[in-house]
Amino acid sequence: MAATIDLHLHTLASDGRLTPTELVQLVVKQGLETVSITDHDSTEGLAEAYEAAREFPNLRIIPGIELSADVPGDEVHVLGYFLDYADTDFQAKLSEFRRGRVERAEMMVEKLDTLGVHLEWERVLHFAGDGSVGRPHIALAMVEAGYCKEPKDAFDEYLGRDGLAYAERPKMSPAEGVEMIRKVGGVPVLAHPTFMKDMEGGISRFKQEGLLGMEVYYAQYDDDTVRHLARLAKEYDLIPCGGSDYHGLGNSGEPLPGTLGPPEETIRLLEQAAQEAKSRQAQ
């Protein structure tokens, strides 16, 4: 049965292909009742999403974010929920991250050029629109120019962490990402944990650094993986979250919103954790 909760969704505010309004319409069509928009380094899509959701009183939108963090030889993504996202210091830091994304994208386009993959920078910006520039926008420009069939193909050879055109950008440590989310009353959650090279070691370490949840019900996971992650979440006392990680990039087999999601109990636990975080802030 399709889920009614999806806590991992992207819009044009970062590297998704739908406007916040279009995403709201899609999740309602998919039968979702509670969602979180978790754009990379951006909460710019939330105002439009909340406005669009006024037509659908049964839809609840939880404010979210997805931050990138670095560990030696690997990258970790940290989701945050129930953020007081209007905080000026928080927004200033996000703006800094987005500038780093633009600089990194420019470096990658330059590397691609030396490899014989010639892209117009204006086309990358076209796909990004007003949103935060990311690698998927380079991938879309590569598809348009005929260098690959699907965006994910560009990551396999060129844009992934081990790709020929990969370039680093300034990032924080997972501990800093967790702290950044908690400082604005949010609940930090580890995204797609199996993408990490040292999953269990990372989970243990990040828990000690203040992590409160981890994705379990991730739409790209099979049943055995979900069961294994559910056991780990229980072992480390982490809130089991999840969603589709929907971008709408046009990759074959991309899960739609609502393909898989956490139970209702997850929302209650996230709310409780957020209330506790905000109470600590007020003291």
C-alpha positions in Angstrom: 0.0 0.0 0.0 1.3 3.5 -0.9 2.5 5.6 2.0 0.7 8.7 3.3 3.9 10.3 4.6 7.0 11.3 2.6 9.7 13.2 4.4 12.3 13.6 1.6 11.2 15.8 -1.4 13.0 18.3 -3.6 11.8 21.2 -5.7 13.2 23.8 -8.2 14.5 25.6 -5.1 17.4 23.2 -5.3 17.8 20.3 -7.7 14.2 19.1 -8.2 12.4 19.7 -11.5 9.0 20.7 -10.1 8.0 24.1 -8.7 6.8 23.9 -5.1 3.3 24.4 -6.4 3.7 21.5 -8.8 5.1 19.3 -6.1 2.2 20.1 -3.8 -0.2 19.1 -6.5 1.7 15.9 -7.2 1.8 14.8 -3.6 -1.9 15.4 -3.2 -2.5 13.4 -6.3 -0.4 10.6 -4.8 -2.6 10.5 -1.7 0.0 11.9 0.7 -1.1 13.6 3.9 2.1 14.7 5.5 5.2 15.7 3.6 8.5 17.6 4.1 10.2 19.6 1.5 13.9 19.1 2.0 15.8 21.1 -0.6 19.6 21.1 -0.6 20.9 24.1 1.4 17.6 26.0 0.8 14.3 26.7 2.3 13.4 29.1 -0.5 10.6 26.8 -1.8 8.6 26.7 1.4 6.7 29.9 1.2 5.3 28.9 -2.2 4.5 25.4 -1.0 2.6 26.7 2.0 0.6 29.0 -0.3 -0.2 26.2 -2.7 -1.2 23.9 0.2 -4.0 26.3 1.2 -6.1 24.7 -1.5 -5.6 21.3 0.2 -6.4 21.6 4.0 -5.7 17.9 4.6 -2.1 18.3 3.5 0.5 19.0 6.2 3.9 20.3 5.2 6.8 20.0 7.7 9.6 22.5 7.0 12.8 20.7 6.2 16.3 21.0 4.7 19.1 18.6 3.4 22.7 19.6 4.3 25.8 18.0 2.9 28.7 17.1 5.2 32.1 15.6 4.8 33.9 12.8 6.5 37.3 11.5 5.3 36.8 9.9 1.9 33.0 10.1 2.0 30.0 12.5 2.0 27.1 12.4 4.4 23.7 14.1 4.0 21.8 15.3 7.1 18.1 16.1 6.9 16.5 18.5 9.3 12.8 18.8 10.3 10.6 21.3 12.1 13.2 24.1 11.6 12.7 27.6 12.7 14.0 28.4 9.2 13.5 32.2 9.3 16.5 32.5 11.6 18.8 35.1 10.1 22.1 33.3 11.0 20.7 30.1 9.6 19.7 31.7 6.3 23.1 33.5 6.0 24.9 30.1 6.3 22.6 28.6 3.7 23.4 31.5 1.3 27.1 30.8 1.8 26.6 27.1 1.0 24.7 28.0 -2.2 27.5 30.3 -3.3 29.9 27.4 -2.8 27.6 25.2 -5.0 27.8 27.7 -7.9 31.6 27.9 -7.7 31.8 24.1 -7.6 29.5 23.7 -10.6 31.7 26.2 -12.6 34.8 24.2 -11.8 33.1 20.9 -12.9 31.9 22.5 -16.2 35.5 23.6 -16.7 36.8 20.0 -16.0 34.2 18.6 -18.4 35.4 20.9 -21.1 39.0 19.5 -20.8 37.5 16.0 -21.1 35.7 16.8 -24.4 32.3 17.4 -22.8 31.5 20.9 -23.9 28.6 22.6 -22.1 27.2 26.1 -22.1 27.3 27.5 -18.6 24.1 29.4 -19.4 22.3 26.0 -20.0 23.3 24.8 -16.5 21.9 28.0 -15.0 18.8 27.6 -17.1 18.1 24.2 -15.5 18.8 25.6 -12.1 16.5 28.5 -12.6 16.2 30.6 -9.4 17.2 27.6 -7.3 20.5 26.4 -5.8 22.8 25.2 -8.5 23.8 21.5 -8.2 25.3 18.6 -10.0 21.9 17.4 -11.4 21.7 20.7 -13.4 25.0 19.8 -15.0 23.7 16.4 -15.7 20.5 17.8 -17.3 22.7 20.0 -19.6 24.7 16.9 -20.5 21.6 15.0 -21.5 20.3 18.0 -23.5 23.7 18.2 -25.3 23.6 14.4 -26.1 26.5 13.3 -23.9 24.4 10.9 -21.9 20.9 9.3 -22.1 19.7 10.0 -18.5 21.0 12.3 -15.7 22.1 9.4 -13.6 24.5 8.3 -16.4 26.4 11.6 -16.0 27.0 10.8 -12.4 28.4 7.3 -13.1 31.3 8.5 -15.2 31.7 12.2 -14.5 29.8 13.9 -11.7 29.8 11.3 -8.8 32.4 11.6 -6.0 34.8 9.3 -7.9 33.9 10.9 -11.3 36.3 12.3 -13.8 35.0 15.9 -13.4 34.2 15.9 -9.7 35.1 18.9 -7.7 34.8 19.6 -4.0 33.1 22.5 -2.4 33.2 23.9 1.2 31.2 21.6 3.5 30.8 21.1 7.2 31.4 18.1 9.3 28.3 15.9 10.2 28.6 17.2 13.8 28.5 20.8 12.5 25.5 20.0 10.3 23.7 18.4 13.3 24.4 21.4 15.5 23.3 23.8 12.8 19.9 22.1 12.6 19.5 21.8 16.3 20.3 25.5 16.8 17.2 26.4 14.9 15.0 23.9 16.9 15.2 21.3 14.2 15.5 17.5 14.4 18.6 16.1 12.6 18.2 12.9 10.7 20.8 10.9 8.7 19.8 10.6 5.0 20.1 7.3 3.0 22.6 5.7 5.5 23.6 2.9 3.2 25.2 5.4 0.8 28.0 5.7 3.5 31.1 3.6 3.2 31.1 2.9 7.0 27.4 2.9 7.8 27.4 1.5 11.3 30.5 3.3 12.4 29.0 6.6 11.1 25.6 6.0 12.8 27.3 5.3 16.1 29.5 8.4 15.9 26.8 10.7 14.7 24.5 9.6 17.4 27.0 10.7 19.9 27.2 14.0 18.1 23.5 14.7 18.5 21.8 12.8 15.7 18.2 12.1 16.5 16.9 10.0 13.5 17.9 8.1 10.4 16.2 7.2 7.2 14.8 3.6 7.2 11.9 3.7 4.8 13.8 5.0 1.8 12.1 4.4 -1.5 15.2 2.9 -3.1 15.6 0.2 -0.4 14.3 -3.3 -0.7 12.4 -5.0 2.2 15.5 -6.7 3.7 17.4 -3.3 3.8 14.4 -1.6 5.5 14.3 -4.4 8.1 18.0 -4.1 8.8 17.9 -0.4 9.1 14.8 -0.6 11.4 16.8 -2.8 13.7 19.7 -0.3 13.7 17.4 2.6 14.4 16.0 0.7 17.4 19.5 -0.3 18.6 20.7 3.3 18.5 17.4 4.9 19.6 17.0 6.9 16.5 13.7 8.0 15.0 13.0 5.9 11.8 12.2 8.3 9.0 12.0 8.0 5.2 10.6 9.1 1.9 11.1 9.0 -1.8 14.0 11.5 -2.3 11.9 12.7 -5.3 13.6 15.0 -7.7 11.7 14.4 -11.0 14.9 14.4 -13.1 13.6 11.9 -15.6 15.7 9.0 -14.6 14.1 5.7 -15.4 12.7 3.9 -12.4 12.7 7.0 -10.1 10.3 6.4 -7.2 7.4 8.8 -7.1 6.4 10.6 -3.9 4.6 8.1 -1.6 6.3 5.0 -2.9 7.6 4.3 0.6 7.4 6.3 3.8 7.5 6.0 7.6 4.6 5.2 9.9 2.5 7.9 11.7 4.4 7.2 14.9 7.5 8.8 13.3 5.7 12.2 13.0 4.8 12.0 16.7 8.4 11.3 17.7 9.7 14.1 15.4 7.2 16.5 17.0 8.3 15.5 20.5 12.0 15.9 19.6 11.4 19.3 18.1 9.4 20.5 21.1 12.2 19.4 23.4 14.8 21.2 21.2 12.7 24.4 21.3 12.3 24.1 25.1 16.1 23.9 25.5 16.5 27.0 23.3 14.1 28.9 25.5 16.0 28.1 28.7 
